[in-house]
């Protein structure tokens, strides 16, 4: 019961960003069948982000399906002081993503699809580079993979079994 309340609270404050809608055509002997595919990113701008991909014969239906899948695929991201705690790289398919923490006032230095994911996650200052494929599906998946691999200081200290001061001092 408590879990359902948490999910409803999170769902109420999610912001949705439509990355793209494409018309897809299947050609058969008799005719052409048109359908739509949509990519949506959802996030609460406080460290939760997810993506969804939906297909349907009508564009609004595809967007709605993608939004539902995005809500179900939410994952937690470690955001501290509006940026990430360390540099991270990730690869998915042909897309290669590099993200670096940045100081206050830098803003989000990122391209279109990458920027949408970082804004939805609530990151305010970050440097990023997208190499390889610019396919939105793979860029989104690589970005979320990179963000999910980021650990905060408390997690690192706990994994190593040392104090937080020792993490900083080496």
N, C-alpha and C positions, 0 to 999 in steps of 0.2 A: 504494500500500500504506500509506504514511504517513497519507494523507488519511483512509482508512477507520478507522485507529486513532483519529485525532482525533475523527471523528464518533461512534464508539462511546464514547469518553471523555466527550464532551459529552452524549450521550444518556443515559449512566448517571447523571449528576448533575442532570438536568432535573426540575423540579417541575411538576406538572400541576394546573391549576385549572379546574374545570368552571364555566363562566359560566352556561349555561342549556341545558335540554332542553325542547323543545316538541313537542307531538303535532300533526301535520298531517293533515288529512283531505281526500281527493279524492273528491268525490261524482259518481258516474256514474248513468246511467239505471237500472242494475241494483242497485247497492249502493254502500257507502262503503268506501274504501280508506284505512286508517290507516297512517301512518309517523311516524318521529321524526327531528327535526333537533337537532344538538348543536353548541355553540360551546365550544371549549377553548383555553386559553392555556397555553403552556409557556415556562419560563424557567429559567436556572441561578442567578438572583439575583446574578450577577456581570457583568451587562451584555449578556446575550443574551436575546431574547424573540421569540416567534412566536405566531401564532394559527391555528386551523384550524376548518373548518366541515364537518360530516359528516352525511349523511342515510342512513337505513336503515329497514327494517321493524321492527327491534328496537332498543330504546334503548341497550343495551350496545354493539351493533355501531356505532351512530351515534357514540357517545362514542369508541370505538376508532379509527374512521376520522378523526374530528376531531383526535384526538391525533397520528396519523401525519402529517396535513397540517400541524399546528402544528410538529412537529419538522422538517419539510422547509422551512418558511417562516421559520426563525430568522434574525434580523438583529441586528447589533451596535449597542449603544447606548453613548454616551460618558457614563459615570458617574464623577464625581470627588468624593471625600470624602462619598459617600452622597447626593449631589444632582447636578443638572445644571449646566452651566457658564453658560447664559444663558436668557433668556425665549424661548419659542417658541409660535407659533400654528399650527394646521392645521385644514383643513376637509375633510370627506369626506361627500358626500351632503348631508344636512341637519344633520349633527353638526358643531359648531364647538368646538374644544378650545384652551384656553389653559393652559400650564404655566410656572411660575416657580420658580427656585431658592429654597431656604429654608435658614436657619441650623440648626446642630445642635440637636436637641431639639424641633424643630417637629413632626416626624412626617409622615405622608402625609395631606394634607388633600385628599380626593377622594371622589367618589361610587362606587357599587358596581362597575360595569364598568371604569371608569377606574382605580380602586384596584387591581383584580386585575392589570391590565397593569403598573402601576408597581411593585407588589410583586414580580411575576415578573421584572422587569428588574433588581431589586436596588436600587432607589432608596429611601432611608430618610427623607429630608427634602425635601418638595416642596409647593408650593401649586398648586392647579389649579382650573379652572372649566370646566364643560361647558355650552355654550349650544346652543340649537336642539334638534334631535331627540335623544331619549334611546334610540333604536334601538340595541341592543347591538352589532350588526354594524358600523354606521357609527361608533359611539363608539370601538370597538376599532381600526378601520382608521385613524381620524383620530389617535388617540393614538400608534399605532406610526409613522404618518407624521411626527408632530411629533417623536417621539424620534429617528427616523432623520435628521432635518434638523439636529439639534444637533451642533455641532462643538466640539472641544476647542481649547485654546490652541495646541498644537503644530501642528494642522491649519491653523488660521487663519494662523499665522506662515509656514508653508510655502507656502500659497497666495498670500500677499502678497509673499513673498520677503524678509521682514524677520526680525529677531531677536524672541524672546519678550518681552524687555524693552520693545521698541518697541511691541508690541501693547498692553501695559499702560499705557505712558506716552503713547500716541497719536501 
